[in-house]
Amino acid sequence: MVSVIQVLAGGYIKLLYPNQYLIFAYLIFAKFYVRVISEFTDKMKEQIVKRSFLLAGLILLSFWLAACGGASPSTSINVVMTDFHYSPDSFIVPAGQEISLKATNNGAVVHDFAIMKHGMEITKDFTEEDRKNAYWIVEVLPGDQASTAFTAPSEPGEYQIVCGTPGHFISGMVGKLTVVAP
């Protein structure tokens, strides 16, 4: 990404980064600000500079907090399964609610969307023994799509999602279901 200001013919300015207009406006304001502040006393300048930094810090903090806003729980899950990957791989649902699931398999083999019971985590490849510890499983054939529903666990917490096809868990086909209080 280029981060320079390039002056083009005819006096046009082309800014080459995402917040281009905001930064350009700031540069114009800063030039005006320096001109006006030169008429103030040193004590006044010091207070203005401190307040300016405080204001700039608060503005940056508000942008940062807005960008970090958490996702809200949903009663609908749309997931695409490819070989060794869920997209998206993280979901937030409300506890005890009916959740609709639309799972699309764009992979070359059968894939599972298996939610493990609370506290149960697969650490090796998924086996038939692990199926007993699954909270809920849906299997989707290659090139197919499944639309179904399940009731989210009533206990809030994080639940592991895995694919039961041999070798897929080891290859990284895992996800996370976060259950939150409604």
Backbone bond lengths (Angstrom), bond angles and torsions (degrees), N, CA, C in turn:
res aa  C-N    CA-C-N  psi(-1)  N-CA   C-N-CA  omega(-1)  CA-C   N-CA-C  phi
1 M - - - 1.443 - - 1.523 107.84 -
2 V 1.288 116.95 129.53 1.451 122.40 -179.11 1.517 108.20 -82.74
3 S 1.314 118.08 137.61 1.456 120.45 -179.84 1.524 110.33 -128.47
4 V 1.285 117.37 55.60 1.456 122.37 178.66 1.512 109.15 -130.42
5 I 1.319 116.16 161.38 1.455 121.21 173.68 1.511 106.68 -101.11
6 Q 1.288 116.56 125.34 1.456 121.08 -176.36 1.531 107.80 -112.62
7 V 1.316 116.77 122.93 1.453 121.22 179.68 1.524 107.90 -90.65
8 L 1.309 115.04 122.31 1.459 120.75 -178.96 1.520 109.94 -99.89
9 A 1.320 117.09 166.62 1.470 122.59 179.98 1.523 110.37 -58.97
10 G 1.328 115.95 147.84 1.455 120.87 178.07 1.513 113.43 84.83
11 G 1.315 118.60 7.91 1.460 121.73 176.98 1.520 114.38 82.78
12 Y 1.336 119.16 6.48 1.456 120.87 178.68 1.520 109.17 -79.95
13 I 1.322 115.15 143.62 1.463 119.76 179.11 1.520 107.65 -113.32
14 K 1.309 115.39 128.09 1.452 120.62 177.68 1.520 107.35 -110.45
15 L 1.331 116.58 119.43 1.447 121.64 179.66 1.518 108.34 -100.83
16 L 1.332 116.81 134.72 1.457 119.59 -168.76 1.521 114.40 -115.86
17 Y 1.308 118.96 45.36 1.452 120.68 172.62 1.520 109.14 -153.03
18 P 1.363 118.12 165.31 1.459 122.04 -167.22 1.528 116.42 -55.08
19 N 1.312 119.42 -45.99 1.458 121.15 -176.55 1.524 110.88 -94.37
20 Q 1.307 116.80 40.39 1.450 121.88 -170.96 1.520 113.31 -57.61
21 Y 1.306 118.90 -47.52 1.458 120.30 -175.05 1.523 111.66 -72.20
22 L 1.330 117.25 -36.86 1.451 121.24 177.31 1.529 110.26 -62.56
23 I 1.307 117.51 -44.90 1.465 120.95 -179.26 1.527 110.78 -69.89
24 F 1.318 117.94 -38.93 1.456 121.35 177.37 1.530 110.30 -61.38
25 A 1.339 117.32 -43.88 1.472 121.58 177.73 1.526 110.12 -63.08
26 Y 1.332 116.69 -39.26 1.457 120.22 178.53 1.531 110.76 -63.12
27 L 1.327 117.31 -41.42 1.461 120.37 179.63 1.530 111.33 -63.13
28 I 1.316 117.01 -41.22 1.468 120.30 177.53 1.525 109.99 -64.80
29 F 1.355 117.11 -44.21 1.458 121.28 178.82 1.527 110.28 -61.85
30 A 1.338 117.40 -42.92 1.459 121.35 -178.45 1.528 110.85 -61.29
31 K 1.328 117.68 -40.54 1.462 121.08 179.04 1.534 110.11 -62.89
32 F 1.336 116.94 -44.87 1.461 121.71 177.76 1.523 110.41 -64.64
33 Y 1.325 116.59 -41.86 1.449 123.55 -177.50 1.526 110.63 -61.30
34 V 1.325 117.51 -43.76 1.461 121.81 179.66 1.533 110.13 -63.71
35 R 1.313 117.74 -39.67 1.457 121.68 179.72 1.535 110.66 -63.82
36 V 1.323 117.61 -44.58 1.461 121.77 -178.31 1.517 111.48 -71.80
37 I 1.309 117.92 -40.39 1.454 121.47 -175.23 1.529 112.19 -68.31
38 S 1.316 118.56 -20.52 1.464 120.56 -179.36 1.529 111.63 -64.87
39 E 1.324 118.54 -17.45 1.468 122.02 179.73 1.527 112.68 -88.57
40 F 1.329 118.77 -4.72 1.458 122.07 -177.94 1.529 110.88 -91.24
41 T 1.345 115.23 163.43 1.463 120.54 175.70 1.521 108.86 -76.08
42 D 1.340 115.54 166.18 1.453 120.16 -178.87 1.530 111.86 -61.04
43 K 1.322 117.81 -40.68 1.474 122.08 179.61 1.534 109.99 -62.91
44 M 1.321 116.42 -42.85 1.461 120.94 179.83 1.531 109.88 -65.53
45 K 1.333 116.65 -41.43 1.461 121.03 179.40 1.526 110.46 -61.38
46 E 1.333 116.21 -42.61 1.456 121.05 -179.11 1.534 110.75 -61.81
47 Q 1.334 116.25 -43.61 1.464 120.13 178.93 1.529 111.51 -65.86
48 I 1.317 116.73 -40.45 1.463 120.84 -179.94 1.526 110.35 -65.12
49 V 1.327 117.09 -42.47 1.461 121.01 179.70 1.532 110.09 -64.18
50 K 1.337 117.69 -44.42 1.462 120.86 178.97 1.526 110.58 -60.80
51 R 1.309 116.55 -45.62 1.471 120.23 -179.80 1.534 111.19 -66.32
52 S 1.317 115.73 -35.93 1.466 119.15 178.66 1.521 110.85 -64.63
53 F 1.338 116.63 -43.51 1.458 119.78 178.05 1.524 111.04 -65.20
54 L 1.322 116.76 -38.96 1.458 120.83 177.66 1.528 110.03 -62.84
55 L 1.326 117.00 -46.09 1.456 121.40 178.96 1.530 110.94 -62.59
56 A 1.314 116.88 -45.07 1.463 120.49 178.71 1.531 110.54 -61.33
57 G 1.327 116.43 -40.95 1.465 120.96 177.90 1.521 112.16 -63.18
58 L 1.317 116.61 -42.45 1.468 120.73 178.49 1.528 111.33 -65.46
59 I 1.320 116.62 -39.71 1.469 119.87 178.13 1.529 109.94 -64.39
60 L 1.324 117.52 -45.37 1.463 120.75 178.63 1.531 111.30 -63.02
61 L 1.328 116.55 -40.46 1.458 120.93 178.22 1.527 110.80 -62.15
62 S 1.327 116.97 -41.78 1.464 119.58 -179.77 1.527 110.81 -66.36
63 F 1.339 118.31 -39.09 1.465 120.85 175.83 1.528 110.51 -63.53
64 W 1.317 116.46 -41.67 1.455 121.29 -178.95 1.529 110.24 -64.84
65 L 1.335 117.16 -44.79 1.454 120.47 179.54 1.524 111.72 -65.73
66 A 1.323 116.51 -37.45 1.466 119.84 178.28 1.521 110.55 -65.34
67 A 1.312 117.08 -37.88 1.466 121.10 -179.74 1.520 111.68 -71.64
68 C 1.324 117.03 -26.21 1.458 121.07 -177.86 1.517 112.31 -93.73
69 G 1.302 117.41 8.26 1.463 120.00 -178.52 1.514 110.76 -55.04
70 G 1.327 116.04 132.39 1.441 120.54 -177.00 1.520 112.42 -73.38
71 A 1.302 114.37 154.69 1.453 119.86 176.74 1.520 109.07 -75.82
72 S 1.300 116.89 148.92 1.454 120.58 179.70 1.525 108.85 -95.88
73 P 1.334 116.28 154.79 1.459 119.12 -179.90 1.521 111.68 -65.76
74 S 1.318 115.25 150.82 1.460 121.42 -178.22 1.526 109.29 -131.86
75 T 1.324 116.33 149.09 1.465 120.34 175.75 1.522 110.60 -97.79
76 S 1.319 116.29 14.81 1.457 121.50 -179.70 1.533 109.39 -135.42
77 I 1.316 115.56 131.49 1.468 121.60 177.63 1.520 108.05 -121.45
78 N 1.321 116.24 126.54 1.464 122.88 172.17 1.520 106.81 -118.23
79 V 1.313 116.41 119.00 1.462 119.93 -177.27 1.524 109.52 -132.83
80 V 1.333 115.06 141.16 1.464 121.96 174.54 1.524 106.94 -111.38
81 M 1.320 114.94 127.71 1.461 120.69 -179.80 1.526 108.42 -107.41
82 T 1.322 115.03 125.47 1.457 121.06 173.36 1.517 106.09 -119.25
83 D 1.304 117.41 177.63 1.456 117.87 -179.37 1.525 109.68 -65.54
84 F 1.320 114.92 113.14 1.470 125.87 176.68 1.521 114.97 77.92
85 H 1.362 118.83 20.78 1.459 118.32 -178.64 1.531 111.50 -157.04
86 Y 1.356 115.23 141.75 1.464 122.93 168.19 1.519 107.17 -104.87
87 S 1.313 117.31 140.68 1.464 120.28 176.33 1.522 109.29 -136.66
88 P 1.324 118.28 113.54 1.462 127.57 -5.44 1.526 110.25 -71.97
89 D 1.323 116.03 173.02 1.466 119.25 -178.29 1.524 113.04 -114.74
90 S 1.327 116.31 10.43 1.454 120.75 -179.35 1.529 108.73 -139.90
91 F 1.340 116.11 135.24 1.456 121.49 -175.48 1.521 109.85 -138.34
92 I 1.331 116.96 146.82 1.462 122.55 176.80 1.527 107.19 -123.14
93 V 1.342 116.49 124.12 1.457 121.38 -179.13 1.528 109.95 -131.63
94 P 1.348 116.75 154.44 1.464 119.62 176.57 1.535 110.76 -80.60
95 A 1.313 116.77 140.93 1.464 122.74 -177.75 1.523 111.20 -61.28
96 G 1.335 115.75 138.75 1.450 122.36 173.35 1.521 116.62 71.56
97 Q 1.311 118.53 2.03 1.467 122.23 -177.99 1.529 110.70 -91.84
98 E 1.325 116.34 155.19 1.458 119.93 174.72 1.524 108.22 -75.97
99 I 1.326 115.71 129.44 1.460 122.62 -177.20 1.527 108.41 -114.63
100 S 1.323 116.28 127.28 1.465 119.24 174.87 1.527 107.86 -90.79
101 L 1.318 115.00 138.97 1.459 121.33 -177.76 1.519 109.15 -125.20
102 K 1.308 115.46 129.26 1.462 122.24 171.51 1.525 105.76 -118.88
103 A 1.328 116.15 110.11 1.461 121.78 -177.50 1.525 109.26 -114.20
104 T 1.317 116.13 123.65 1.462 122.21 179.76 1.525 108.54 -112.24
105 N 1.332 116.38 128.33 1.456 120.99 179.81 1.526 109.03 -102.56
106 N 1.320 116.20 103.70 1.465 121.79 176.37 1.529 111.53 -95.91
107 G 1.322 116.23 10.82 1.462 120.95 -179.03 1.516 111.92 -88.63
108 A 1.321 114.42 -179.21 1.460 121.47 -177.66 1.521 112.90 -94.33
109 V 1.340 116.93 -9.77 1.472 121.04 -178.70 1.530 109.50 -133.08
110 V 1.343 115.47 172.59 1.463 121.89 177.07 1.531 109.23 -63.52
111 H 1.343 116.01 138.42 1.468 121.27 175.45 1.514 109.44 -126.34
112 D 1.334 114.81 149.43 1.470 122.37 175.11 1.516 109.46 -110.50
113 F 1.307 114.82 151.57 1.462 122.63 168.16 1.515 103.41 -119.20
114 A 1.337 115.58 91.12 1.462 121.63 -174.61 1.526 109.76 -108.94
115 I 1.325 115.26 121.47 1.467 121.01 176.95 1.525 106.80 -96.85
116 M 1.304 116.13 121.48 1.459 120.59 -179.65 1.527 110.14 -79.26
117 K 1.329 116.11 153.28 1.468 120.87 177.26 1.523 109.35 -63.50
118 H 1.343 115.66 156.84 1.467 121.32 -179.23 1.530 109.94 -57.07
119 G 1.316 115.59 130.82 1.463 121.41 179.28 1.518 114.03 85.02
120 M 1.312 118.65 -8.90 1.469 122.11 179.75 1.527 108.28 -97.24
121 E 1.316 116.14 123.85 1.462 120.41 177.57 1.508 109.64 -131.49
122 I 1.309 114.42 136.66 1.452 121.28 176.22 1.527 106.95 -82.08
123 T 1.316 116.66 134.65 1.467 119.74 177.74 1.531 110.92 -119.15
124 K 1.332 115.68 -19.24 1.464 121.11 176.51 1.521 106.57 -118.91
125 D 1.294 117.48 -165.44 1.461 120.39 178.65 1.529 110.47 -65.14
126 F 1.305 116.86 147.79 1.460 124.66 179.84 1.527 109.33 -67.74
127 T 1.341 116.35 129.50 1.469 121.36 -178.88 1.526 109.96 -123.84
128 E 1.333 116.32 175.47 1.469 120.73 176.43 1.531 110.55 -62.33
129 E 1.312 116.91 -32.66 1.467 120.69 176.74 1.526 110.63 -62.21
130 D 1.342 116.29 -36.68 1.467 120.92 178.88 1.526 111.76 -68.71
131 R 1.320 117.92 -27.84 1.469 121.02 179.19 1.528 110.92 -59.45
132 K 1.321 116.52 -32.46 1.470 120.94 178.82 1.528 111.12 -66.28
133 N 1.328 116.99 -24.92 1.468 121.84 -178.78 1.519 112.60 -97.40
134 A 1.312 116.39 11.27 1.464 120.10 178.82 1.526 109.19 -85.96
135 Y 1.308 116.25 137.93 1.460 122.06 176.11 1.524 109.36 -75.85
136 W 1.346 115.77 -42.15 1.466 120.95 -176.65 1.526 108.60 -160.98
137 I 1.345 117.37 140.92 1.468 121.81 -178.87 1.526 109.68 -137.05
138 V 1.334 115.71 137.88 1.460 120.87 168.43 1.526 106.72 -128.84
139 E 1.336 115.39 136.84 1.464 122.04 179.89 1.523 108.49 -110.16
140 V 1.342 116.13 135.04 1.465 120.70 -178.27 1.530 108.53 -127.38
141 L 1.331 114.54 128.12 1.464 120.77 179.53 1.528 110.67 -72.69
142 P 1.350 117.58 157.71 1.461 120.17 -179.60 1.531 111.47 -59.85
143 G 1.319 116.02 135.53 1.453 122.03 179.53 1.518 113.83 74.26
144 D 1.318 117.65 5.86 1.469 121.97 -177.09 1.531 110.69 -108.14
145 Q 1.309 113.30 175.58 1.471 120.77 -179.05 1.521 107.74 -139.69
146 A 1.328 117.02 141.92 1.458 121.32 176.96 1.516 108.92 -123.97
147 S 1.320 115.66 132.29 1.460 121.56 173.67 1.511 106.72 -119.50
148 T 1.307 116.20 119.88 1.456 121.58 -175.36 1.522 108.91 -150.91
149 A 1.307 116.55 -175.95 1.467 120.94 179.07 1.525 109.17 -143.29
150 F 1.315 115.46 154.90 1.458 121.83 175.04 1.521 107.83 -148.40
151 T 1.310 115.86 161.98 1.458 120.67 176.80 1.523 107.77 -93.59
152 A 1.324 116.13 125.25 1.465 120.38 -179.81 1.525 109.63 -61.97
153 P 1.327 116.72 150.50 1.467 119.12 176.37 1.531 110.52 -56.09
154 S 1.316 116.01 147.53 1.469 119.98 -179.38 1.522 111.71 -82.15
155 E 1.321 117.35 -17.22 1.462 121.11 -179.42 1.528 110.62 -93.71
156 P 1.351 117.72 116.60 1.469 119.72 177.05 1.522 111.56 -60.47
157 G 1.317 115.75 148.56 1.461 121.16 179.11 1.512 110.02 151.68
158 E 1.327 115.04 -172.20 1.460 121.03 179.33 1.521 109.42 -103.75
159 Y 1.321 114.78 134.65 1.456 122.58 -179.10 1.526 108.54 -122.49
160 Q 1.321 115.43 135.62 1.460 120.66 -179.90 1.530 110.27 -79.62
161 I 1.322 116.45 137.92 1.459 122.80 173.70 1.520 106.79 -111.48
162 V 1.337 116.44 131.58 1.467 120.24 -178.38 1.523 110.13 -137.55
163 C 1.315 115.06 160.62 1.456 121.86 171.95 1.528 107.07 -100.69
164 G 1.337 115.54 129.52 1.458 120.32 -177.52 1.511 114.99 -83.52
165 T 1.327 118.55 -2.59 1.456 120.65 177.81 1.533 108.48 -66.58
166 P 1.338 117.73 129.70 1.462 119.73 -177.16 1.536 112.84 -51.68
167 G 1.329 115.08 131.62 1.466 122.00 177.82 1.518 114.34 88.50
168 H 1.324 118.70 -14.22 1.464 119.87 -175.54 1.524 112.88 -76.75
169 F 1.337 117.58 -37.43 1.465 119.00 176.97 1.527 109.86 -62.71
170 I 1.314 116.64 -47.08 1.470 121.04 -179.90 1.524 110.63 -60.65
171 S 1.334 116.67 -32.45 1.468 121.09 -179.46 1.533 112.86 -82.10
172 G 1.326 117.09 0.86 1.459 119.85 173.84 1.511 116.13 101.29
173 M 1.328 118.69 13.30 1.461 120.00 179.30 1.521 108.49 -85.12
174 V 1.342 114.15 79.69 1.457 122.48 -179.25 1.534 108.59 -135.04
175 G 1.313 114.81 160.18 1.458 121.02 177.22 1.512 109.56 -149.16
176 K 1.329 115.09 -174.91 1.463 120.02 -177.66 1.530 108.99 -139.25
177 L 1.328 115.12 130.64 1.457 122.33 173.69 1.525 106.95 -109.55
178 T 1.316 116.51 118.48 1.461 121.00 177.35 1.516 107.95 -103.09
179 V 1.336 115.34 119.99 1.453 121.74 -179.96 1.534 107.19 -101.93
180 V 1.342 115.58 125.81 1.462 120.32 -178.87 1.524 109.48 -119.68
181 A 1.314 116.31 155.96 1.465 121.20 177.29 1.516 109.28 -62.10
182 P 1.338 117.53 137.01 1.485 119.66 -177.12 1.517 112.71 -68.02
